Amino acid sequence: MRKQLTLVVVFLVLIPMSGFSQSSNWLSTVNLNISVSSSDRIDLYTDKDGNHIIVQKSDQLIYYLFSATGTQIRTSVRDNNVSEDPRLSKIVGREGKLFIIYKEDDKIKTQKSTDAGTNWSTISELTLNNSQCNGIDAWTDANGIHLVYSEFDGSSTYESWYQRNDGSGSNWVERKQVTDLSGDTGGLPSVTTSANRVHVAFTYLNTGSYYQTGGVKIREKYNGVWQNSESVGISLQAHVITDNNNLHLFFGHLSKINC
């Protein structure tokens, strides 16, 4: 029997102080009364409409919208045929648009909402060459959805790919194998953007094992041109985000998290 957990959300309030300094305080946890197991996938995106949460169970992908105080506004089942292990799903958004991106069999599917999750439409699917995938990540900016995902190469390891969609529902464009340089290979990708740049991190792996420990590399697209990759450390998996002019890399070893 799978262990049942209670999903809670902790909200962060930033309080301006004198000068440029800021102090942050955590509010009390909010019990959302959603039953999940330790193997379920959970992701969160927050905007002016509230907290948009997806929960991917063994056979369902469910969407929830909660207010800032934890009141459930709406929920809907987005897919009844999801059976992925590991769980591969993501929710992102920008300027009133929501995107749920998830893998099902050999497809990467995207659902879009422009009314805070009341109604949903579909964006064209992506078909993988190999249905084995160990990572999906997405980021949105003024240029649309930036998507990265991995594919097993059929023999020993994973390769990471990048594609972009302008968010209107047109075909995905700019398909690029991020790991096409000599000596580069790997999955568990992460993506973010900054001015004129796309940043992709991936973990190079020695075998096809999902949890094989390798090293993290970052590759950037600058002014439309993909640059050489750079090795940044040993880890299991990495996540990249940007803040003003800084690129932050969070990566974890088997027993700790680093920044």
Backbone as JSON, one array per atom type, in Angstrom:
{
  "sequence": "MRKQLTLVVVFLVLIPMSGFSQSSNWLSTVNLNISVSSSDRIDLYTDKDGNHIIVQKSDQLIYYLFSATGTQIRTSVRDNNVSEDPRLSKIVGREGKLFIIYKEDDKIKTQKSTDAGTNWSTISELTLNNSQCNGIDAWTDANGIHLVYSEFDGSSTYESWYQRNDGSGSNWVERKQVTDLSGDTGGLPSVTTSANRVHVAFTYLNTGSYYQTGGVKIREKYNGVWQNSESVGISLQAHVITDNNNLHLFFGHLSKINC",
  "N": [[0.85, -1.19, 0.0], [0.56, 2.19, -0.87], [2.09, 4.95, 0.73], [0.17, 7.56, 2.08], [0.09, 11.04, 1.75], [-0.28, 14.43, 2.94], [-0.93, 17.28, 1.1], [0.58, 20.36, 1.39], [0.97, 23.93, 1.33], [3.38, 26.46, 1.59], [3.44, 29.88, 2.02], [5.28, 32.72, 1.02], [6.07, 35.85, 2.3], [7.26, 38.97, 1.46], [8.77, 41.6, 3.13], [9.36, 44.94, 2.81], [12.26, 46.74, 3.88], [14.34, 49.29, 5.4], [16.25, 51.29, 3.1], [17.75, 49.25, 0.6], [17.45, 46.78, 1.62], [15.77, 43.68, 2.5], [13.48, 41.79, 4.42], [12.34, 38.52, 5.04], [9.49, 36.61, 5.9], [8.0, 33.58, 6.88], [4.7, 32.48, 6.43], [2.1, 30.64, 8.16], [1.68, 27.14, 7.41], [-0.58, 25.94, 4.87], [-3.2, 23.77, 4.72], [-4.16, 21.92, 2.06], [-5.76, 19.77, 1.73], [-5.45, 17.66, -0.12], [-5.04, 14.4, -1.11], [-2.12, 12.68, -1.61], [0.38, 10.42, -2.87], [3.71, 9.28, -1.98], [5.0, 8.9, -4.35], [3.8, 10.43, -6.25], [3.67, 13.1, -8.65], [4.1, 16.57, -8.22], [3.46, 19.91, -9.08], [3.76, 23.5, -9.21], [2.45, 26.7, -10.06], [2.22, 30.17, -9.69], [0.13, 33.02, -9.96], [-1.67, 36.13, -10.49], [-4.23, 35.12, -10.3], [-4.18, 33.08, -8.49], [-2.97, 30.06, -6.91], [-1.82, 27.68, -8.99], [-1.96, 24.31, -9.33], [-0.68, 21.14, -10.25], [-1.22, 17.65, -10.04], [0.21, 14.65, -10.65], [-0.78, 11.47, -10.81], [-0.69, 7.84, -10.73], [-2.27, 7.21, -12.92], [-3.61, 9.5, -13.68], [-3.78, 13.0, -14.46], [-4.21, 15.82, -12.67], [-5.66, 19.0, -12.22], [-5.59, 21.87, -10.09], [-6.91, 24.9, -8.72], [-6.14, 27.2, -6.29], [-6.9, 29.72, -3.86], [-4.98, 32.44, -2.35], [-5.21, 31.99, 0.34], [-5.68, 29.32, 0.55], [-8.15, 28.31, -0.22], [-10.05, 26.18, -2.23], [-10.68, 26.85, -5.58], [-11.28, 25.78, -8.11], [-11.2, 22.6, -9.8], [-10.0, 20.08, -12.06], [-9.84, 17.08, -14.03], [-7.22, 16.55, -16.13], [-6.1, 14.62, -17.75], [-6.67, 11.18, -18.28], [-5.1, 9.04, -18.89], [-2.46, 8.86, -18.17], [0.53, 7.32, -17.47], [3.26, 7.26, -16.43], [6.6, 6.6, -15.44], [9.63, 7.67, -14.49], [7.54, 10.36, -13.1], [6.48, 12.82, -15.32], [5.84, 15.92, -15.79], [4.69, 19.35, -16.03], [3.8, 22.66, -15.01], [3.44, 25.9, -16.25], [3.37, 29.47, -16.83], [2.29, 32.71, -18.13], [1.41, 36.1, -18.22], [-1.43, 35.78, -17.88], [-1.83, 33.38, -19.23], [-1.88, 29.85, -19.07], [0.03, 26.83, -19.09], [0.05, 23.41, -19.29], [2.31, 20.88, -19.42], [3.19, 17.67, -20.42], [4.33, 14.24, -20.48], [3.22, 11.47, -22.34], [3.26, 8.21, -23.11], [4.86, 8.03, -26.19], [4.63, 10.71, -26.67], [4.8, 14.25, -26.15], [2.65, 16.31, -24.59], [0.65, 19.3, -24.61], [-1.43, 21.46, -22.83], [-3.49, 24.34, -22.84], [-4.65, 27.26, -21.14], [-6.54, 30.23, -21.0], [-8.14, 31.44, -19.2], [-7.73, 31.2, -16.41], [-7.76, 28.44, -15.89], [-10.37, 27.57, -16.32], [-11.31, 26.78, -18.85], [-9.8, 24.67, -21.33], [-7.49, 24.21, -24.02], [-5.72, 22.47, -26.68], [-2.28, 22.31, -27.61], [-0.18, 21.63, -30.4], [1.12, 18.3, -30.52], [4.28, 16.82, -29.55], [6.33, 14.32, -30.94], [8.29, 11.76, -29.7], [11.43, 10.26, -30.58], [12.32, 8.12, -29.15], [10.6, 6.55, -26.61], [11.5, 6.48, -24.02], [12.23, 8.64, -21.45], [13.82, 10.88, -19.23], [13.45, 13.37, -18.14], [11.73, 16.53, -18.08], [11.37, 19.99, -18.62], [10.22, 23.39, -18.41], [9.92, 26.83, -19.41], [8.68, 30.18, -19.47], [8.64, 33.18, -21.41], [8.7, 36.41, -23.05], [9.07, 35.45, -25.59], [7.69, 33.09, -25.75], [7.03, 29.62, -25.03], [9.65, 27.86, -23.62], [10.99, 24.79, -23.97], [12.5, 21.89, -22.65], [13.64, 18.54, -22.95], [14.37, 15.03, -22.48], [15.69, 12.19, -24.28], [16.12, 8.71, -24.48], [19.0, 7.24, -25.9], [18.88, 4.77, -26.99], [20.9, 2.98, -26.54], [22.91, 3.49, -24.44], [22.7, 5.9, -22.94], [21.21, 9.18, -22.25], [19.95, 11.87, -24.32], [19.62, 15.42, -24.58], [17.11, 17.76, -25.53], [15.93, 20.82, -27.07], [13.12, 22.89, -27.6], [10.95, 25.47, -28.91], [7.87, 27.26, -28.46], [5.6, 29.69, -29.63], [3.44, 30.06, -28.06], [0.94, 30.45, -29.08], [-0.27, 28.25, -30.09], [0.66, 27.3, -32.42], [2.91, 25.32, -34.48], [5.66, 23.66, -32.86], [8.94, 25.03, -32.75], [12.4, 25.58, -33.72], [13.86, 23.21, -33.03], [16.39, 21.63, -31.3], [19.2, 19.65, -30.64], [20.65, 19.74, -27.68], [22.79, 18.43, -26.66], [24.67, 17.89, -28.68], [27.35, 18.35, -29.1], [30.78, 17.24, -29.27], [31.63, 14.91, -26.83], [29.55, 15.65, -25.19], [26.66, 14.52, -23.6], [23.59, 13.41, -22.16], [20.84, 13.75, -19.76], [17.99, 14.74, -17.77], [17.2, 17.55, -18.01], [17.17, 21.18, -17.55], [15.72, 24.47, -17.9], [15.99, 27.99, -18.48], [15.67, 31.56, -19.08], [17.29, 34.65, -20.06], [18.07, 38.08, -20.87], [18.36, 38.0, -24.29], [19.3, 35.4, -24.17], [19.2, 31.84, -23.85], [19.29, 29.43, -21.37], [20.42, 26.23, -20.72], [20.61, 23.49, -18.63], [22.09, 20.28, -18.09], [22.49, 16.85, -17.09], [25.21, 14.89, -17.46], [25.46, 11.46, -18.14], [26.7, 8.22, -17.25], [25.58, 5.78, -17.84], [22.48, 4.26, -18.92], [20.87, 4.43, -16.72], [18.33, 5.91, -14.74], [18.89, 7.33, -12.38], [21.62, 7.66, -12.44], [24.59, 9.02, -11.27], [26.24, 11.85, -12.45], [27.92, 14.54, -14.08], [27.2, 18.07, -14.09], [26.39, 20.13, -16.83], [26.21, 23.28, -18.52], [24.65, 24.83, -21.25], [24.36, 27.54, -23.5], [22.22, 29.56, -25.52], [22.98, 32.33, -27.3], [21.97, 35.37, -28.53], [20.74, 33.97, -30.62], [22.58, 32.03, -31.35], [23.99, 28.94, -30.58], [26.18, 28.29, -27.94], [29.38, 26.92, -26.78], [29.36, 24.2, -24.43], [29.58, 24.23, -20.79], [31.18, 22.82, -18.06], [30.03, 22.5, -14.75], [30.0, 21.21, -12.28], [29.74, 18.34, -10.04], [26.93, 16.29, -9.77], [23.59, 15.02, -9.13], [21.24, 16.02, -10.29], [20.25, 19.12, -11.8], [18.98, 22.49, -11.49], [18.13, 25.44, -13.16], [17.77, 28.96, -12.73], [17.03, 32.44, -13.33], [17.87, 35.72, -12.12], [17.56, 38.99, -12.34], [20.63, 40.03, -13.42], [21.89, 37.67, -12.9], [22.7, 34.2, -13.02], [21.46, 31.37, -11.55], [22.3, 28.24, -10.24], [20.96, 25.39, -9.0], [21.82, 22.42, -7.51], [21.89, 18.92, -6.76], [23.5, 16.53, -4.71], [23.6, 13.05, -3.73], [22.89, 13.29, -1.07], [22.59, 15.96, -0.35], [21.78, 19.46, -1.03], [22.93, 21.96, -3.21], [23.96, 25.32, -3.99]],
  "CA": [[0.0, 0.0, 0.0], [1.36, 3.4, -0.94], [1.92, 5.89, 1.83], [-0.6, 8.73, 1.73], [0.61, 12.27, 2.33], [-1.14, 15.6, 2.82], [-0.26, 18.35, 0.37], [0.48, 21.67, 2.02], [1.71, 24.98, 0.64], [3.89, 27.52, 2.46], [3.49, 31.12, 1.27], [6.36, 33.61, 1.44], [5.73, 37.27, 2.25], [8.44, 39.83, 1.51], [8.47, 42.85, 3.82], [10.42, 45.91, 2.53], [12.89, 47.38, 5.01], [15.0, 50.53, 5.01], [17.24, 51.15, 2.02], [17.46, 48.2, -0.36], [17.39, 45.49, 2.29], [14.47, 43.09, 2.66], [13.38, 40.69, 5.37], [11.27, 37.62, 4.63], [8.88, 35.82, 6.95], [7.12, 32.51, 6.41], [3.4, 32.34, 7.06], [1.77, 29.27, 8.55], [1.34, 26.24, 6.31], [-1.99, 25.86, 4.52], [-3.57, 22.41, 4.36], [-5.02, 21.93, 0.87], [-6.61, 18.58, 1.78], [-5.3, 16.81, -1.3], [-4.32, 13.17, -0.77], [-1.13, 12.28, -2.6], [1.34, 9.42, -2.4], [5.1, 9.72, -2.04], [5.5, 8.75, -5.71], [3.08, 11.32, -7.16], [4.36, 14.3, -9.12], [3.39, 17.8, -7.89], [4.11, 21.13, -9.56], [3.02, 24.7, -8.81], [2.69, 27.99, -10.69], [1.4, 31.16, -9.02], [-0.04, 34.32, -10.6], [-2.68, 36.95, -9.84], [-5.46, 34.36, -10.13], [-4.02, 32.16, -7.38], [-1.96, 29.01, -6.97], [-2.2, 26.64, -9.94], [-1.24, 23.09, -8.93], [-1.0, 19.88, -10.92], [-0.81, 16.43, -9.36], [0.22, 13.52, -11.58], [-0.85, 10.18, -10.13], [-0.28, 6.72, -11.58], [-3.05, 7.15, -14.16], [-4.33, 10.74, -13.9], [-3.17, 14.31, -14.28], [-5.3, 16.62, -12.1], [-5.37, 20.43, -12.04], [-6.29, 22.57, -9.01], [-6.66, 26.32, -8.49], [-6.39, 27.6, -4.91], [-6.65, 31.11, -3.51], [-3.78, 32.63, -1.52], [-5.48, 31.48, 1.68], [-5.86, 27.87, 0.5], [-9.51, 27.91, -0.62], [-10.08, 25.61, -3.58], [-11.55, 27.58, -6.49], [-11.76, 24.81, -9.09], [-10.33, 21.46, -10.11], [-10.44, 19.28, -13.21], [-8.94, 16.04, -14.49], [-6.72, 16.96, -17.43], [-5.82, 13.43, -18.56], [-6.95, 9.94, -17.57], [-4.3, 7.96, -19.46], [-1.05, 9.1, -17.87], [1.12, 6.2, -16.71], [4.69, 7.44, -16.62], [7.49, 6.41, -14.3], [9.25, 8.69, -13.5], [6.49, 11.3, -13.46], [7.04, 13.84, -16.2], [4.82, 16.94, -16.05], [5.12, 20.69, -15.65], [2.86, 23.74, -15.26], [4.07, 27.21, -16.33], [2.43, 30.46, -17.32], [2.76, 34.08, -18.35], [0.44, 37.11, -18.65], [-2.78, 35.23, -17.96], [-1.88, 32.11, -19.94], [-1.37, 28.68, -18.37], [0.41, 25.72, -19.94], [0.4, 22.13, -18.66], [3.1, 20.1, -20.38], [3.42, 16.36, -19.82], [4.64, 13.14, -21.39], [2.32, 10.3, -22.35], [3.81, 7.26, -24.09], [5.93, 8.65, -26.97], [4.2, 12.06, -26.99], [4.79, 15.33, -25.18], [1.4, 17.01, -24.83], [0.53, 20.6, -23.97], [-2.75, 22.04, -22.71], [-3.39, 25.78, -22.63], [-5.83, 27.95, -20.64], [-6.43, 31.69, -20.94], [-9.14, 31.93, -18.25], [-7.42, 30.69, -15.07], [-8.05, 27.02, -15.75], [-11.78, 27.23, -16.53], [-11.36, 26.04, -20.12], [-8.49, 24.25, -21.83], [-7.33, 23.79, -25.41], [-4.48, 21.72, -26.86], [-1.24, 22.74, -28.54], [0.28, 20.47, -31.17], [1.96, 17.35, -29.78], [5.62, 16.45, -30.01], [6.53, 12.88, -30.94], [9.66, 11.4, -29.38], [12.01, 9.15, -31.33], [12.4, 7.02, -28.19], [9.64, 6.89, -25.58], [12.16, 6.59, -22.73], [12.56, 10.03, -21.15], [14.06, 11.01, -17.79], [13.31, 14.74, -17.67], [11.05, 17.59, -18.83], [11.29, 21.26, -17.92], [9.72, 24.45, -19.29], [10.02, 28.22, -18.92], [8.01, 31.09, -20.4], [8.99, 34.59, -21.45], [8.02, 37.12, -24.14], [9.24, 34.69, -26.83], [6.85, 31.92, -25.73], [7.38, 28.51, -24.14], [10.93, 27.2, -23.86], [10.83, 23.42, -23.48], [13.61, 20.94, -22.78], [13.26, 17.17, -22.59], [15.41, 14.07, -22.79], [15.34, 10.94, -24.96], [17.14, 7.67, -24.4], [19.61, 7.08, -27.22], [18.68, 3.4, -27.45], [22.02, 2.08, -26.24], [23.59, 3.62, -23.15], [22.52, 7.14, -22.18], [20.15, 10.09, -22.7], [20.3, 13.11, -24.99], [18.69, 16.49, -24.22], [16.62, 18.53, -26.67], [15.26, 22.1, -26.8], [12.2, 23.43, -28.59], [10.22, 26.66, -28.48], [6.56, 27.52, -29.04], [5.25, 31.08, -29.33], [2.32, 30.06, -27.12], [-0.34, 30.67, -29.77], [-0.81, 26.97, -30.53], [1.28, 26.91, -33.69], [3.87, 24.22, -34.34], [6.9, 23.88, -32.13], [10.01, 25.44, -33.67], [13.78, 25.64, -33.2], [14.27, 21.96, -32.39], [17.84, 21.59, -31.2], [19.81, 18.72, -29.7], [21.57, 20.52, -26.86], [23.95, 17.58, -26.37], [25.25, 17.41, -29.94], [28.79, 18.6, -29.17], [31.63, 16.11, -28.94], [31.82, 14.74, -25.41], [28.33, 16.0, -24.46], [25.52, 13.61, -23.62], [22.95, 13.45, -20.86], [19.44, 14.11, -19.64], [17.55, 15.54, -16.62], [17.49, 18.94, -18.39], [16.47, 22.32, -16.96], [15.84, 25.6, -18.82], [15.53, 29.32, -18.12], [16.11, 32.55, -20.07], [17.58, 36.02, -19.67], [18.1, 38.93, -22.06], [19.03, 37.47, -25.47], [19.93, 34.13, -23.86], [18.52, 30.66, -23.33], [20.24, 28.65, -20.56], [19.98, 24.84, -20.53], [21.5, 22.62, -17.85], [21.79, 18.86, -18.23], [23.38, 15.98, -16.33], [25.76, 13.85, -18.32], [25.33, 10.17, -17.46], [27.58, 7.16, -17.73], [24.76, 4.67, -18.32], [21.09, 4.62, -19.13], [20.14, 4.45, -15.46], [17.68, 7.19, -14.48], [19.52, 8.02, -11.26], [23.08, 7.59, -12.53], [25.24, 10.28, -10.93], [27.21, 12.33, -13.44], [28.29, 15.93, -13.85], [26.29, 19.05, -14.68], [26.89, 21.07, -17.81], [25.28, 24.31, -18.98], [24.87, 25.33, -22.6], [23.55, 28.72, -23.73], [22.0, 30.15, -26.85], [23.16, 33.77, -27.14], [21.62, 36.07, -29.78], [20.36, 33.01, -31.64], [23.67, 31.1, -31.66], [24.32, 28.06, -29.47], [27.58, 28.38, -27.54], [29.95, 25.69, -26.24], [28.89, 23.87, -23.09], [30.53, 24.45, -19.71], [30.99, 21.93, -16.93], [29.92, 23.33, -13.55], [30.08, 20.49, -11.02], [29.25, 16.98, -9.94], [25.61, 16.27, -9.15], [22.6, 14.1, -9.65], [20.33, 16.78, -11.13], [20.41, 20.56, -11.6], [17.88, 23.35, -11.92], [18.63, 26.79, -13.4], [16.85, 30.1, -12.74], [17.72, 33.72, -13.48], [17.41, 36.82, -11.29], [18.24, 40.17, -12.86], [21.75, 39.67, -14.28], [22.56, 36.51, -12.33], [22.22, 32.86, -13.31], [21.59, 30.53, -10.36], [22.24, 26.81, -10.5], [20.74, 24.56, -7.83], [22.07, 21.03, -7.88], [21.87, 18.06, -5.6], [24.17, 15.25, -4.6], [22.7, 12.06, -3.19], [22.48, 13.58, 0.29], [22.52, 17.38, -0.02], [21.47, 20.39, -2.09], [23.92, 23.03, -3.29], [23.59, 26.48, -4.81]],
  "C": [[0.89, 1.25, 0.0], [1.05, 4.33, 0.23], [1.19, 7.13, 1.34], [-0.06, 9.95, 2.46], [-0.43, 13.37, 2.2], [-0.36, 16.72, 2.17], [-0.5, 19.67, 1.07], [1.32, 22.65, 1.24], [2.14, 26.01, 1.67], [4.05, 28.78, 1.61], [4.55, 32.04, 1.86], [5.92, 35.06, 1.26], [7.02, 38.07, 2.38], [8.05, 41.18, 2.11], [9.6, 43.84, 3.55], [10.93, 46.55, 3.81], [13.59, 48.64, 4.52], [16.04, 50.28, 3.95], [16.79, 50.09, 1.04], [17.33, 46.83, 0.3], [15.95, 45.01, 2.39], [14.55, 41.98, 3.69], [12.2, 39.83, 4.98], [10.8, 36.8, 5.8], [7.98, 34.77, 6.32], [5.8, 32.55, 7.16], [3.17, 30.89, 7.44], [1.44, 28.45, 7.31], [-0.17, 26.19, 6.12], [-2.29, 24.44, 4.07], [-4.57, 22.46, 3.2], [-5.93, 20.71, 0.8], [-6.63, 17.8, 0.47], [-4.49, 15.58, -0.89], [-3.4, 12.78, -1.92], [-0.24, 11.2, -2.01], [2.75, 9.96, -2.57], [5.67, 9.62, -3.45], [4.78, 9.66, -6.71], [3.92, 12.55, -7.49], [3.51, 15.52, -8.83], [4.17, 18.98, -8.45], [3.18, 22.31, -9.33], [3.44, 25.89, -9.65], [1.72, 28.99, -10.07], [1.35, 32.45, -9.82], [-1.16, 35.06, -9.89], [-3.98, 36.2, -9.58], [-5.38, 33.37, -8.98], [-2.89, 31.18, -7.6], [-2.46, 27.86, -7.84], [-1.33, 25.4, -9.66], [-1.66, 21.94, -9.83], [-0.45, 18.73, -10.07], [-0.92, 15.29, -10.38], [0.3, 12.22, -10.78], [-0.48, 9.08, -11.11], [-1.05, 6.67, -12.89], [-3.8, 8.44, -14.48], [-3.43, 11.95, -13.73], [-4.29, 15.27, -13.88], [-4.82, 18.05, -11.88], [-6.21, 21.0, -10.91], [-5.94, 24.06, -9.07], [-7.08, 26.65, -7.07], [-6.14, 29.1, -4.75], [-5.39, 31.2, -2.64], [-3.96, 32.1, -0.11], [-5.75, 29.98, 1.7], [-7.25, 27.4, 0.17], [-9.48, 27.36, -2.04], [-11.12, 26.34, -4.43], [-12.12, 26.65, -7.54], [-10.76, 23.68, -9.23], [-10.88, 20.73, -11.31], [-9.39, 18.23, -13.53], [-8.51, 16.38, -15.91], [-6.39, 15.77, -18.33], [-6.04, 12.19, -17.7], [-6.08, 8.77, -18.02], [-2.81, 8.12, -19.21], [-0.52, 7.95, -17.02], [2.62, 6.2, -16.9], [5.46, 7.18, -15.32], [8.92, 6.58, -14.82], [8.16, 9.63, -14.01], [7.1, 12.48, -14.21], [5.94, 14.84, -16.57], [5.28, 18.27, -15.49], [3.98, 21.66, -15.9], [3.62, 25.06, -15.21], [3.04, 28.19, -16.85], [3.08, 31.81, -17.51], [1.58, 34.93, -18.83], [-0.94, 36.51, -18.88], [-2.93, 33.93, -18.72], [-1.26, 31.02, -19.08], [-1.04, 27.59, -19.37], [0.74, 24.51, -19.07], [1.08, 21.27, -19.72], [3.44, 18.77, -19.72], [3.68, 15.31, -20.9], [3.63, 12.02, -21.22], [2.75, 9.38, -23.48], [4.95, 7.94, -24.86], [5.58, 10.08, -27.38], [4.49, 13.01, -25.83], [3.59, 16.2, -25.53], [1.37, 18.32, -24.06], [-0.93, 21.05, -24.0], [-2.61, 23.49, -22.29], [-4.72, 26.32, -22.1], [-5.56, 29.45, -20.6], [-7.44, 32.3, -19.97], [-8.99, 31.26, -16.88], [-7.9, 29.26, -14.85], [-9.51, 26.64, -15.89], [-11.95, 26.37, -17.77], [-9.94, 25.77, -20.61], [-8.56, 23.89, -23.3], [-5.99, 23.07, -25.53], [-3.56, 22.42, -27.85], [-0.67, 21.49, -29.2], [1.27, 19.62, -30.39], [3.34, 17.24, -30.39], [5.74, 14.94, -29.92], [8.0, 12.58, -30.72], [10.14, 10.26, -30.27], [12.12, 7.91, -30.45], [11.52, 7.41, -27.0], [10.25, 6.96, -24.18], [12.66, 8.01, -22.53], [12.79, 10.14, -19.66], [13.95, 12.45, -17.3], [12.59, 15.66, -18.64], [11.1, 18.86, -17.98], [10.83, 22.32, -18.91], [9.82, 25.79, -18.59], [9.32, 29.1, -19.93], [8.59, 32.49, -20.29], [8.29, 35.22, -22.64], [8.12, 36.37, -25.47], [8.45, 33.38, -26.83], [7.29, 30.89, -24.7], [8.73, 27.95, -24.57], [10.86, 25.83, -23.18], [12.12, 22.64, -23.66], [13.12, 19.57, -22.32], [14.4, 16.24, -23.0], [14.83, 12.89, -23.56], [16.48, 9.95, -24.74], [17.69, 7.41, -25.8], [19.5, 5.66, -27.76], [19.79, 2.45, -27.11], [22.55, 2.27, -24.82], [23.25, 4.87, -22.35], [21.37, 7.95, -22.77], [20.76, 11.27, -23.45], [19.23, 14.15, -24.66], [18.38, 17.36, -25.43], [15.92, 19.8, -26.19], [14.3, 22.4, -27.94], [11.46, 24.63, -28.01], [8.88, 26.72, -29.19], [6.17, 28.94, -28.67], [4.03, 31.19, -28.42], [0.97, 30.22, -27.77], [-1.0, 29.36, -30.2], [-0.26, 26.53, -31.87], [2.29, 25.8, -33.43], [5.08, 24.64, -33.52], [8.02, 24.15, -33.14], [11.35, 25.32, -32.96], [14.2, 24.36, -32.49], [15.79, 21.84, -32.45], [18.28, 20.52, -30.21], [20.88, 19.49, -28.94], [22.87, 19.75, -26.64], [24.61, 17.06, -27.64], [26.74, 17.7, -30.09], [29.57, 17.35, -28.79], [31.87, 16.05, -27.43], [30.6, 15.08, -24.57], [27.27, 14.93, -24.66], [24.87, 13.7, -22.26], [21.52, 13.95, -20.88], [19.18, 14.95, -18.4], [17.72, 17.03, -16.88], [16.65, 19.95, -17.61], [16.71, 23.52, -17.87], [15.35, 26.88, -18.16], [16.05, 30.29, -19.18], [16.49, 33.85, -19.36], [17.68, 36.82, -20.96], [18.97, 38.32, -23.16], [19.68, 36.1, -25.25], [18.9, 33.06, -23.47], [19.57, 29.83, -22.6], [19.67, 27.25, -20.34], [21.04, 24.1, -19.72], [21.11, 21.17, -18.1], [22.83, 18.07, -17.44], [23.91, 14.91, -17.26], [25.89, 12.56, -17.53], [26.25, 9.13, -18.08], [26.82, 5.97, -18.3], [23.35, 5.17, -18.53], [20.27, 4.67, -17.87], [19.58, 5.83, -15.19], [18.42, 7.98, -13.42], [21.04, 7.96, -11.29], [23.69, 8.96, -12.23], [26.27, 10.64, -11.99], [27.63, 13.74, -13.09], [27.31, 16.84, -14.56], [27.03, 19.92, -15.69], [25.8, 22.08, -18.15], [25.67, 24.73, -20.4], [23.9, 26.47, -22.86], [23.38, 29.0, -25.21], [22.02, 31.66, -26.67], [22.95, 34.45, -28.49], [21.4, 35.08, -30.92], [21.41, 31.97, -31.97], [23.97, 30.26, -30.42], [25.82, 28.07, -29.21], [28.1, 27.0, -27.11], [29.4, 25.45, -24.83], [29.99, 24.1, -22.06], [30.2, 23.52, -18.56], [31.01, 22.75, -15.64], [29.95, 22.53, -12.25], [29.53, 19.09, -11.09], [27.91, 16.99, -9.23], [24.76, 15.16, -9.73], [21.67, 14.8, -10.64], [20.49, 18.25, -10.81], [19.17, 21.3, -12.06], [18.42, 24.77, -12.04], [17.49, 27.8, -13.35], [17.68, 31.36, -12.89], [17.06, 34.76, -12.58], [18.21, 38.04, -11.66], [19.38, 39.73, -13.77], [22.49, 38.43, -13.81], [21.88, 35.22, -12.77], [22.49, 32.0, -12.09], [21.41, 29.07, -10.75], [22.07, 26.09, -9.17], [20.97, 23.11, -8.24], [22.23, 20.19, -6.63], [22.78, 16.85, -5.76], [23.17, 14.26, -4.01], [22.18, 12.43, -1.82], [22.36, 15.06, 0.62], [22.2, 18.21, -1.26], [22.46, 21.54, -2.05], [23.37, 24.16, -4.16], [24.86, 27.21, -5.23]]
}
